[in-house]
Amino acid sequence: QVQVVESGGGLVQPGGSLRLSCGVSGTIGKIMAIRWYRQAPGKEREWVATTTTDNTTNYEDSVKARFIASIDNNNERRLYLQMHSLKPEDTAVYFCDWAIYMGDITYDYWGQGTQVTVSS
């Protein structure tokens, strides 16, 4: 069974940094991409970043130059999201989504999310 787990969230002051981690376990096929999303209270889930297996990442404009997503050099099943210069509007539950190709179909596997709160 495929399982996705995010970690690393917490409370941080404005201007601070956090590093989120997301891992996938179980029997999987080819990893196509890993996406980060976030959902703030009362808002819809929004896309944050997409990383492909060549470690190339596209970012949503509001996080560009502040967030850096990268695949673990020693473990392709782990992805990090380093967040700098955090703002109160970054407060949200952060989710990762692994797009995995198996048997001619690409499946999306989601974690339960990790809470990030930016507040003084």
LOKELUM-335475 format. One record per atom (N, C-alpha, C, O): residue number from 0; residue in one letter; atom name; x, y, z. Coordinates in Angstrom, 3 decimals, padded with zeros to 6 digits. Example, Ala and Ser with C-alpha at 12.3 -4.5 7.8 and 13.67 -1.06 7.14 Angstrom:
2
{0; a; N; {013.190; -005.690; 007.800}},
{0; a; CA; {012.300; -004.500; 007.800}},
{0; a; C; {013.200; -003.300; 007.800}},
{0; a; O; {014.236; -003.319; 008.465}},
{1; s; N; {012.850; -002.250; 007.080}},
{1; s; CA; {013.670; -001.060; 007.140}},
{1; s; C; {012.900; 000.030; 007.870}},
{1; s; O; {013.409; 001.138; 008.039}},
***
This chain:
120
{0; q; N; {000.850; -001.187; 000.000}},
{0; q; CA; {000.000; 000.000; 000.000}},
{0; q; C; {000.892; 001.246; 000.000}},
{0; q; O; {001.862; 001.333; 000.753}},
{1; v; N; {000.552; 002.175; -000.835}},
{1; v; CA; {001.341; 003.400; -000.949}},
{1; v; C; {000.920; 004.378; 000.144}},
{1; v; O; {-000.270; 004.606; 000.363}},
{2; q; N; {001.887; 004.937; 000.809}},
{2; q; CA; {001.608; 005.893; 001.876}},
{2; q; C; {002.472; 007.124; 001.679}},
{2; q; O; {003.657; 007.024; 001.359}},
{3; v; N; {001.871; 008.276; 001.874}},
{3; v; CA; {002.574; 009.557; 001.772}},
{3; v; C; {002.468; 010.260; 003.117}},
{3; v; O; {001.383; 010.359; 003.690}},
{4; v; N; {003.587; 010.743; 003.612}},
{4; v; CA; {003.600; 011.403; 004.909}},
{4; v; C; {004.378; 012.713; 004.802}},
{4; v; O; {005.525; 012.740; 004.357}},
{5; e; N; {003.726; 013.796; 005.219}},
{5; e; CA; {004.395; 015.092; 005.310}},
{5; e; C; {004.784; 015.357; 006.755}},
{5; e; O; {004.136; 014.872; 007.682}},
{6; s; N; {005.845; 016.130; 006.937}},
{6; s; CA; {006.253; 016.523; 008.279}},
{6; s; C; {007.010; 017.842; 008.206}},
{6; s; O; {007.341; 018.332; 007.126}},
{7; g; N; {007.275; 018.404; 009.385}},
{7; g; CA; {008.091; 019.606; 009.441}},
{7; g; C; {007.341; 020.893; 009.671}},
{7; g; O; {007.956; 021.950; 009.813}},
{8; g; N; {006.032; 020.828; 009.710}},
{8; g; CA; {005.262; 022.039; 009.938}},
{8; g; C; {005.402; 022.527; 011.375}},
{8; g; O; {005.965; 021.842; 012.230}},
{9; g; N; {004.884; 023.710; 011.619}},
{9; g; CA; {004.944; 024.262; 012.964}},
{9; g; C; {004.607; 025.734; 012.967}},
{9; g; O; {004.100; 026.286; 011.991}},
{10; l; N; {004.904; 026.351; 014.093}},
{10; l; CA; {004.663; 027.786; 014.280}},
{10; l; C; {005.975; 028.530; 014.083}},
{10; l; O; {006.994; 028.169; 014.670}},
{11; v; N; {005.947; 029.556; 013.268}},
{11; v; CA; {007.156; 030.336; 013.003}},
{11; v; C; {006.775; 031.807; 012.914}},
{11; v; O; {005.663; 032.141; 012.507}},
{12; q; N; {007.682; 032.672; 013.288}},
{12; q; CA; {007.422; 034.106; 013.214}},
{12; q; C; {007.586; 034.600; 011.775}},
{12; q; O; {008.313; 033.996; 010.986}},
{13; p; N; {006.921; 035.682; 011.443}},
{13; p; CA; {007.111; 036.269; 010.108}},
{13; p; C; {008.588; 036.527; 009.836}},
{13; p; O; {009.324; 037.020; 010.691}},
{14; g; N; {008.993; 036.183; 008.637}},
{14; g; CA; {010.395; 036.311; 008.269}},
{14; g; C; {011.212; 035.071; 008.543}},
{14; g; O; {012.361; 034.973; 008.113}},
{15; g; N; {010.636; 034.131; 009.248}},
{15; g; CA; {011.349; 032.917; 009.602}},
{15; g; C; {011.353; 031.883; 008.493}},
{15; g; O; {010.860; 032.116; 007.390}},
{16; s; N; {011.927; 030.732; 008.822}},
{16; s; CA; {012.072; 029.643; 007.849}},
{16; s; C; {011.573; 028.328; 008.443}},
{16; s; O; {011.583; 028.124; 009.657}},
{17; l; N; {011.144; 027.458; 007.556}},
{17; l; CA; {010.780; 026.089; 007.919}},
{17; l; C; {011.160; 025.193; 006.758}},
{17; l; O; {011.209; 025.628; 005.608}},
{18; r; N; {011.426; 023.950; 007.071}},
{18; r; CA; {011.642; 022.967; 006.014}},
{18; r; C; {010.640; 021.830; 006.181}},
{18; r; O; {010.627; 021.137; 007.198}},
{19; l; N; {009.816; 021.658; 005.177}},
{19; l; CA; {008.870; 020.552; 005.158}},
{19; l; C; {009.503; 019.368; 004.451}},
{19; l; O; {010.357; 019.517; 003.576}},
{20; s; N; {009.062; 018.204; 004.853}},
{20; s; CA; {009.530; 016.969; 004.240}},
{20; s; C; {008.327; 016.147; 003.816}},
{20; s; O; {007.286; 016.169; 004.473}},
{21; c; N; {008.471; 015.432; 002.729}},
{21; c; CA; {007.391; 014.571; 002.256}},
{21; c; C; {007.990; 013.298; 001.709}},
{21; c; O; {008.864; 013.340; 000.843}},
{22; g; N; {007.528; 012.163; 002.207}},
{22; g; CA; {008.040; 010.891; 001.742}},
{22; g; C; {006.933; 009.970; 001.273}},
{22; g; O; {005.789; 010.067; 001.717}},
{23; v; N; {007.286; 009.089; 000.383}},
{23; v; CA; {006.352; 008.082; -000.111}},
{23; v; C; {006.940; 006.703; 000.158}},
{23; v; O; {008.139; 006.487; -000.017}},
{24; s; N; {006.087; 005.768; 000.586}},
{24; s; CA; {006.535; 004.407; 000.859}},
{24; s; C; {005.589; 003.421; 000.201}},
{24; s; O; {004.499; 003.791; -000.234}},
{25; g; N; {006.009; 002.161; 000.130}},
{25; g; CA; {005.198; 001.131; -000.489}},
{25; g; C; {005.704; 000.810; -001.884}},
{25; g; O; {006.711; 001.347; -002.345}},
{26; t; N; {004.989; -000.063; -002.529}},
{26; t; CA; {005.369; -000.485; -003.872}},
{26; t; C; {004.855; 000.538; -004.876}},
{26; t; O; {003.649; 000.744; -005.014}},
{27; i; N; {005.783; 001.171; -005.567}},
{27; i; CA; {005.379; 002.212; -006.508}},
{27; i; C; {006.045; 001.973; -007.853}},
{27; i; O; {007.025; 001.235; -007.961}},
{28; g; N; {005.492; 002.613; -008.874}},
{28; g; CA; {006.093; 002.551; -010.200}},
{28; g; C; {007.001; 003.744; -010.426}},
{28; g; O; {007.794; 004.124; -009.564}},
{29; k; N; {006.864; 004.314; -011.592}},
{29; k; CA; {007.733; 005.433; -011.959}},
{29; k; C; {007.187; 006.752; -011.395}},
{29; k; O; {006.027; 007.102; -011.612}},
{30; i; N; {008.033; 007.461; -010.681}},
{30; i; CA; {007.636; 008.764; -010.149}},
{30; i; C; {007.652; 009.775; -011.298}},
{30; i; O; {008.673; 009.957; -011.962}},
{31; m; N; {006.535; 010.416; -011.519}},
{31; m; CA; {006.431; 011.374; -012.612}},
{31; m; C; {006.679; 012.796; -012.126}},
{31; m; O; {007.392; 013.568; -012.768}},
{32; a; N; {006.087; 013.132; -010.992}},
{32; a; CA; {006.233; 014.486; -010.448}},
{32; a; C; {005.744; 014.475; -009.013}},
{32; a; O; {004.991; 013.594; -008.597}},
{33; i; N; {006.183; 015.460; -008.276}},
{33; i; CA; {005.706; 015.649; -006.899}},
{33; i; C; {005.260; 017.097; -006.795}},
{33; i; O; {005.985; 018.018; -007.172}},
{34; r; N; {004.054; 017.279; -006.277}},
{34; r; CA; {003.487; 018.623; -006.184}},
{34; r; C; {003.219; 018.980; -004.732}},
{34; r; O; {002.828; 018.130; -003.931}},
{35; w; N; {003.431; 020.229; -004.407}},
{35; w; CA; {003.016; 020.768; -003.113}},
{35; w; C; {001.779; 021.638; -003.334}},
{35; w; O; {001.684; 022.403; -004.295}},
{36; y; N; {000.850; 021.488; -002.414}},
{36; y; CA; {-000.338; 022.327; -002.379}},
{36; y; C; {-000.481; 022.856; -000.951}},
{36; y; O; {000.147; 022.355; -000.018}},
{37; r; N; {-001.306; 023.861; -000.809}},
{37; r; CA; {-001.626; 024.334; 000.533}},
{37; r; C; {-003.071; 024.791; 000.572}},
{37; r; O; {-003.659; 025.187; -000.434}},
{38; q; N; {-003.612; 024.720; 001.767}},
{38; q; CA; {-004.998; 025.143; 001.955}},
{38; q; C; {-005.088; 025.950; 003.231}},
{38; q; O; {-004.865; 025.443; 004.330}},
{39; a; N; {-005.417; 027.212; 003.060}},
{39; a; CA; {-005.602; 028.103; 004.201}},
{39; a; C; {-007.034; 027.991; 004.703}},
{39; a; O; {-007.919; 027.567; 003.960}},
{40; p; N; {-007.270; 028.365; 005.955}},
{40; p; CA; {-008.631; 028.275; 006.501}},
{40; p; C; {-009.624; 029.062; 005.653}},
{40; p; O; {-009.409; 030.232; 005.336}},
{41; g; N; {-010.699; 028.401; 005.300}},
{41; g; CA; {-011.747; 029.063; 004.537}},
{41; g; C; {-011.444; 029.268; 003.070}},
{41; g; O; {-012.218; 029.910; 002.360}},
{42; k; N; {-010.340; 028.739; 002.612}},
{42; k; CA; {-009.964; 028.911; 001.205}},
{42; k; C; {-009.811; 027.559; 000.523}},
{42; k; O; {-009.698; 026.517; 001.168}},
{43; e; N; {-009.813; 027.616; -000.805}},
{43; e; CA; {-009.610; 026.397; -001.556}},
{43; e; C; {-008.128; 026.015; -001.576}},
{43; e; O; {-007.240; 026.845; -001.380}},
{44; r; N; {-007.906; 024.740; -001.819}},
{44; r; CA; {-006.532; 024.266; -001.930}},
{44; r; C; {-005.882; 024.915; -003.149}},
{44; r; O; {-006.490; 024.998; -004.215}},
{45; e; N; {-004.645; 025.372; -002.983}},
{45; e; CA; {-003.947; 026.004; -004.090}},
{45; e; C; {-002.599; 025.335; -004.323}},
{45; e; O; {-001.951; 024.844; -003.399}},
{46; w; N; {-002.211; 025.335; -005.567}},
{46; w; CA; {-000.938; 024.756; -005.974}},
{46; w; C; {000.205; 025.661; -005.542}},
{46; w; O; {000.103; 026.886; -005.607}},
{47; v; N; {001.312; 025.032; -005.092}},
{47; v; CA; {002.471; 025.782; -004.639}},
{47; v; C; {003.672; 025.536; -005.551}},
{47; v; O; {004.336; 026.476; -005.988}},
{48; a; N; {003.938; 024.260; -005.832}},
{48; a; CA; {005.136; 023.947; -006.619}},
{48; a; C; {005.011; 022.541; -007.187}},
{48; a; O; {004.311; 021.695; -006.631}},
{49; t; N; {005.696; 022.301; -008.300}},
{49; t; CA; {005.811; 020.976; -008.908}},
{49; t; C; {007.267; 020.692; -009.191}},
{49; t; O; {007.968; 021.493; -009.809}},
{50; t; N; {007.712; 019.533; -008.727}},
{50; t; CA; {009.090; 019.090; -008.968}},
{50; t; C; {009.064; 017.823; -009.808}},
{50; t; O; {008.318; 016.892; -009.506}},
{51; t; N; {009.871; 017.784; -010.854}},
{51; t; CA; {010.008; 016.569; -011.650}},
{51; t; C; {011.282; 015.837; -011.240}},
{51; t; O; {012.104; 016.369; -010.494}},
{52; t; N; {011.432; 014.628; -011.729}},
{52; t; CA; {012.503; 013.778; -011.215}},
{52; t; C; {013.897; 014.237; -011.605}},
{52; t; O; {014.885; 013.706; -011.098}},
{53; d; N; {013.994; 015.208; -012.491}},
{53; d; CA; {015.300; 015.798; -012.771}},
{53; d; C; {015.592; 016.961; -011.833}},
{53; d; O; {016.528; 017.731; -012.044}},
{54; n; N; {014.762; 017.072; -010.784}},
{54; n; CA; {014.913; 018.109; -009.761}},
{54; n; C; {014.653; 019.526; -010.292}},
{54; n; O; {015.154; 020.510; -009.750}},
{55; t; N; {013.871; 019.600; -011.347}},
{55; t; CA; {013.417; 020.894; -011.851}},
{55; t; C; {012.083; 021.227; -011.206}},
{55; t; O; {011.199; 020.375; -011.127}},
{56; t; N; {011.935; 022.459; -010.748}},
{56; t; CA; {010.718; 022.838; -010.036}},
{56; t; C; {010.124; 024.109; -010.627}},
{56; t; O; {010.839; 025.050; -010.971}},
{57; n; N; {008.813; 024.114; -010.736}},
{57; n; CA; {008.056; 025.322; -011.063}},
{57; n; C; {007.307; 025.761; -009.821}},
{57; n; O; {006.806; 024.933; -009.060}},
{58; y; N; {007.231; 027.080; -009.618}},
{58; y; CA; {006.635; 027.623; -008.403}},
{58; y; C; {005.497; 028.576; -008.719}},
{58; y; O; {005.484; 029.255; -009.746}},
{59; e; N; {004.553; 028.603; -007.812}},
{59; e; CA; {003.514; 029.622; -007.867}},
{59; e; C; {004.185; 030.971; -007.603}},
{59; e; O; {005.143; 031.050; -006.834}},
{60; d; N; {003.691; 032.015; -008.231}},
{60; d; CA; {004.388; 033.302; -008.202}},
{60; d; C; {004.630; 033.843; -006.795}},
{60; d; O; {005.681; 034.430; -006.539}},
{61; s; N; {003.692; 033.661; -005.890}},
{61; s; CA; {003.826; 034.276; -004.571}},
{61; s; C; {004.916; 033.625; -003.717}},
{61; s; O; {005.344; 034.205; -002.719}},
{62; v; N; {005.366; 032.433; -004.095}},
{62; v; CA; {006.400; 031.751; -003.306}},
{62; v; C; {007.739; 031.688; -004.031}},
{62; v; O; {008.757; 031.295; -003.461}},
{63; k; N; {007.713; 032.082; -005.296}},
{63; k; CA; {008.940; 032.046; -006.078}},
{63; k; C; {009.995; 032.899; -005.386}},
{63; k; O; {009.691; 033.991; -004.907}},
{64; a; N; {011.232; 032.411; -005.329}},
{64; a; CA; {012.367; 033.092; -004.700}},
{64; a; C; {012.341; 033.010; -003.173}},
{64; a; O; {013.288; 033.438; -002.513}},
{65; r; N; {011.264; 032.463; -002.610}},
{65; r; CA; {011.245; 032.254; -001.154}},
{65; r; C; {011.241; 030.780; -000.793}},
{65; r; O; {011.784; 030.388; 000.239}},
{66; f; N; {010.630; 029.961; -001.640}},
{66; f; CA; {010.521; 028.528; -001.388}},
{66; f; C; {011.428; 027.779; -002.354}},
{66; f; O; {011.576; 028.157; -003.516}},
{67; i; N; {012.030; 026.709; -001.846}},
{67; i; CA; {012.871; 025.868; -002.696}},
{67; i; C; {012.484; 024.409; -002.461}},
{67; i; O; {012.570; 023.907; -001.340}},
{68; a; N; {012.061; 023.740; -003.521}},
{68; a; CA; {011.719; 022.326; -003.443}},
{68; a; C; {012.859; 021.518; -004.032}},
{68; a; O; {013.443; 021.894; -005.048}},
{69; s; N; {013.171; 020.402; -003.385}},
{69; s; CA; {014.254; 019.573; -003.898}},
{69; s; C; {014.048; 018.131; -003.477}},
{69; s; O; {013.524; 017.846; -002.401}},
{70; i; N; {014.473; 017.228; -004.351}},
{70; i; CA; {014.439; 015.808; -004.049}},
{70; i; C; {015.713; 015.460; -003.292}},
{70; i; O; {016.799; 015.934; -003.626}},
{71; d; N; {015.568; 014.632; -002.276}},
{71; d; CA; {016.713; 014.172; -001.496}},
{71; d; C; {017.725; 013.514; -002.425}},
{71; d; O; {017.371; 012.647; -003.225}},
{72; n; N; {018.970; 013.924; -002.319}},
{72; n; CA; {020.001; 013.378; -003.201}},
{72; n; C; {020.191; 011.873; -003.038}},
{72; n; O; {020.603; 011.183; -003.970}},
{73; n; N; {019.884; 011.373; -001.839}},
{73; n; CA; {020.124; 009.961; -001.560}},
{73; n; C; {018.848; 009.135; -001.517}},
{73; n; O; {018.891; 007.928; -001.276}},
{74; n; N; {017.726; 009.778; -001.749}},
{74; n; CA; {016.469; 009.051; -001.635}},
{74; n; C; {015.420; 009.718; -002.513}},
{74; n; O; {014.859; 010.747; -002.136}},
{75; e; N; {015.156; 009.154; -003.656}},
{75; e; CA; {014.201; 009.759; -004.583}},
{75; e; C; {012.783; 009.727; -004.049}},
{75; e; O; {011.885; 010.326; -004.641}},
{76; r; N; {012.572; 009.040; -002.947}},
{76; r; CA; {011.234; 008.960; -002.362}},
{76; r; C; {011.017; 010.042; -001.308}},
{76; r; O; {010.019; 010.005; -000.588}},
{77; r; N; {011.914; 010.983; -001.207}},
{77; r; CA; {011.750; 012.053; -000.228}},
{77; r; C; {011.990; 013.394; -000.898}},
{77; r; O; {012.939; 013.584; -001.658}},
{78; l; N; {011.097; 014.306; -000.584}},
{78; l; CA; {011.141; 015.648; -001.156}},
{78; l; C; {011.083; 016.655; -000.028}},
{78; l; O; {010.385; 016.455; 000.966}},
{79; y; N; {011.821; 017.736; -000.191}},
{79; y; CA; {011.818; 018.796; 000.803}},
{79; y; C; {011.263; 020.084; 000.211}},
{79; y; O; {011.396; 020.346; -000.985}},
{80; l; N; {010.644; 020.873; 001.064}},
{80; l; CA; {010.235; 022.221; 000.677}},
{80; l; C; {010.826; 023.170; 001.714}},
{80; l; O; {010.320; 023.285; 002.830}},
{81; q; N; {011.888; 023.837; 001.334}},
{81; q; CA; {012.523; 024.813; 002.215}},
{81; q; C; {011.834; 026.148; 002.008}},
{81; q; O; {011.780; 026.666; 000.893}},
{82; m; N; {011.311; 026.697; 003.086}},
{82; m; CA; {010.540; 027.927; 003.003}},
{82; m; C; {011.260; 029.022; 003.783}},
{82; m; O; {011.560; 028.859; 004.966}},
{83; h; N; {011.531; 030.124; 003.120}},
{83; h; CA; {012.195; 031.269; 003.738}},
{83; h; C; {011.279; 032.490; 003.687}},
{83; h; O; {010.294; 032.523; 002.949}},
{84; s; N; {011.633; 033.487; 004.491}},
{84; s; CA; {010.903; 034.765; 004.487}},
{84; s; C; {009.404; 034.541; 004.584}},
{84; s; O; {008.621; 035.116; 003.828}},
{85; l; N; {009.026; 033.703; 005.518}},
{85; l; CA; {007.622; 033.335; 005.629}},
{85; l; C; {006.762; 034.522; 006.028}},
{85; l; O; {007.176; 035.399; 006.786}},
{86; k; N; {005.550; 034.516; 005.488}},
{86; k; CA; {004.595; 035.596; 005.728}},
{86; k; C; {003.338; 035.013; 006.361}},
{86; k; O; {003.067; 033.822; 006.214}},
{87; p; N; {002.578; 035.833; 007.056}},
{87; p; CA; {001.330; 035.319; 007.633}},
{87; p; C; {000.425; 034.675; 006.579}},
{87; p; O; {-000.287; 033.716; 006.876}},
{88; e; N; {000.449; 035.189; 005.375}},
{88; e; CA; {-000.398; 034.611; 004.330}},
{88; e; C; {000.092; 033.248; 003.843}},
{88; e; O; {-000.583; 032.607; 003.038}},
{89; d; N; {001.249; 032.798; 004.316}},
{89; d; CA; {001.695; 031.451; 004.018}},
{89; d; C; {001.087; 030.424; 004.968}},
{89; d; O; {001.260; 029.219; 004.783}},
{90; t; N; {000.378; 030.904; 005.977}},
{90; t; CA; {-000.270; 030.006; 006.928}},
{90; t; C; {-001.274; 029.119; 006.213}},
{90; t; O; {-002.179; 029.608; 005.537}},
{91; a; N; {-001.108; 027.816; 006.366}},
{91; a; CA; {-001.971; 026.858; 005.674}},
{91; a; C; {-001.562; 025.451; 006.083}},
{91; a; O; {-000.522; 025.243; 006.709}},
{92; v; N; {-002.399; 024.496; 005.717}},
{92; v; CA; {-001.983; 023.098; 005.758}},
{92; v; C; {-001.332; 022.794; 004.417}},
{92; v; O; {-001.909; 023.051; 003.361}},
{93; y; N; {-000.136; 022.252; 004.471}},
{93; y; CA; {000.626; 021.947; 003.261}},
{93; y; C; {000.542; 020.452; 002.979}},
{93; y; O; {000.759; 019.615; 003.855}},
{94; f; N; {000.222; 020.149; 001.734}},
{94; f; CA; {000.069; 018.770; 001.288}},
{94; f; C; {001.052; 018.485; 000.154}},
{94; f; O; {001.406; 019.377; -000.617}},
{95; c; N; {001.486; 017.231; 000.066}},
{95; c; CA; {002.223; 016.849; -001.130}},
{95; c; C; {001.476; 015.739; -001.852}},
{95; c; O; {000.745; 014.949; -001.254}},
{96; d; N; {001.684; 015.715; -003.124}},
{96; d; CA; {000.989; 014.800; -004.025}},
{96; d; C; {002.033; 014.154; -004.929}},
{96; d; O; {002.736; 014.839; -005.671}},
{97; w; N; {002.124; 012.834; -004.857}},
{97; w; CA; {003.062; 012.108; -005.709}},
{97; w; C; {002.292; 011.546; -006.907}},
{97; w; O; {001.354; 010.765; -006.747}},
{98; a; N; {002.699; 011.948; -008.082}},
{98; a; CA; {002.112; 011.418; -009.314}},
{98; a; C; {002.979; 010.253; -009.769}},
{98; a; O; {004.139; 010.433; -010.139}},
{99; i; N; {002.398; 009.051; -009.737}},
{99; i; CA; {003.178; 007.842; -009.980}},
{99; i; C; {002.537; 007.037; -011.095}},
{99; i; O; {001.335; 006.775; -011.086}},
{100; y; N; {003.368; 006.651; -012.056}},
{100; y; CA; {002.899; 005.917; -013.221}},
{100; y; C; {003.037; 004.424; -012.962}},
{100; y; O; {004.128; 003.922; -012.696}},
{101; m; N; {001.887; 003.712; -013.047}},
{101; m; CA; {001.888; 002.263; -012.854}},
{101; m; C; {000.828; 001.658; -013.762}},
{101; m; O; {-000.317; 002.111; -013.778}},
{102; g; N; {001.214; 000.630; -014.523}},
{102; g; CA; {000.233; -000.091; -015.325}},
{102; g; C; {-000.521; 000.802; -016.294}},
{102; g; O; {-001.732; 000.650; -016.451}},
{103; d; N; {000.166; 001.728; -016.948}},
{103; d; CA; {-000.423; 002.614; -017.965}},
{103; d; C; {-001.313; 003.706; -017.393}},
{103; d; O; {-002.002; 004.402; -018.140}},
{104; i; N; {-001.303; 003.859; -016.089}},
{104; i; CA; {-002.109; 004.907; -015.469}},
{104; i; C; {-001.225; 005.690; -014.511}},
{104; i; O; {-000.354; 005.127; -013.848}},
{105; t; N; {-001.460; 006.987; -014.447}},
{105; t; CA; {-000.772; 007.814; -013.452}},
{105; t; C; {-001.720; 008.030; -012.279}},
{105; t; O; {-002.833; 008.531; -012.439}},
{106; y; N; {-001.255; 007.642; -011.111}},
{106; y; CA; {-002.050; 007.781; -009.886}},
{106; y; C; {-001.506; 008.940; -009.071}},
{106; y; O; {-000.314; 009.246; -009.110}},
{107; d; N; {-002.392; 009.571; -008.341}},
{107; d; CA; {-001.992; 010.624; -007.410}},
{107; d; C; {-002.160; 010.117; -005.986}},
{107; d; O; {-003.233; 009.657; -005.594}},
{108; y; N; {-001.082; 010.210; -005.222}},
{108; y; CA; {-001.106; 009.789; -003.826}},
{108; y; C; {-000.844; 011.011; -002.946}},
{108; y; O; {000.141; 011.729; -003.114}},
{109; w; N; {-001.757; 011.218; -002.008}},
{109; w; CA; {-001.721; 012.406; -001.149}},
{109; w; C; {-001.410; 012.030; 000.289}},
{109; w; O; {-001.750; 010.947; 000.766}},
{110; g; N; {-000.752; 012.964; 000.962}},
{110; g; CA; {-000.574; 012.822; 002.390}},
{110; g; C; {-001.686; 013.529; 003.144}},
{110; g; O; {-002.606; 014.091; 002.548}},
{111; q; N; {-001.584; 013.491; 004.473}},
{111; q; CA; {-002.606; 014.111; 005.322}},
{111; q; C; {-002.344; 015.590; 005.572}},
{111; q; O; {-003.209; 016.304; 006.080}},
{112; g; N; {-001.155; 016.042; 005.215}},
{112; g; CA; {-000.854; 017.455; 005.368}},
{112; g; C; {-000.103; 017.765; 006.648}},
{112; g; O; {-000.132; 016.999; 007.611}},
{113; t; N; {000.568; 018.903; 006.635}},
{113; t; CA; {001.266; 019.388; 007.829}},
{113; t; C; {000.969; 020.878; 007.968}},
{113; t; O; {001.031; 021.633; 006.998}},
{114; q; N; {000.647; 021.282; 009.184}},
{114; q; CA; {000.212; 022.658; 009.427}},
{114; q; C; {001.413; 023.599; 009.541}},
{114; q; O; {002.365; 023.336; 010.275}},
{115; v; N; {001.340; 024.679; 008.808}},
{115; v; CA; {002.322; 025.760; 008.925}},
{115; v; C; {001.584; 027.007; 009.388}},
{115; v; O; {000.623; 027.443; 008.754}},
{116; t; N; {002.033; 027.568; 010.481}},
{116; t; CA; {001.423; 028.791; 011.015}},
{116; t; C; {002.490; 029.856; 011.136}},
{116; t; O; {003.497; 029.666; 011.816}},
{117; v; N; {002.265; 030.974; 010.474}},
{117; v; CA; {003.204; 032.091; 010.514}},
{117; v; C; {002.543; 033.217; 011.287}},
{117; v; O; {001.592; 033.841; 010.816}},
{118; s; N; {003.055; 033.462; 012.468}},
{118; s; CA; {002.415; 034.445; 013.342}},
{118; s; C; {003.415; 034.936; 014.369}},
{118; s; O; {004.311; 034.204; 014.791}},
{119; s; N; {003.247; 036.190; 014.764}},
{119; s; CA; {004.089; 036.739; 015.829}},
{119; s; C; {003.402; 036.585; 017.175}},
{119; s; O; {003.953; 036.987; 018.199}},
***
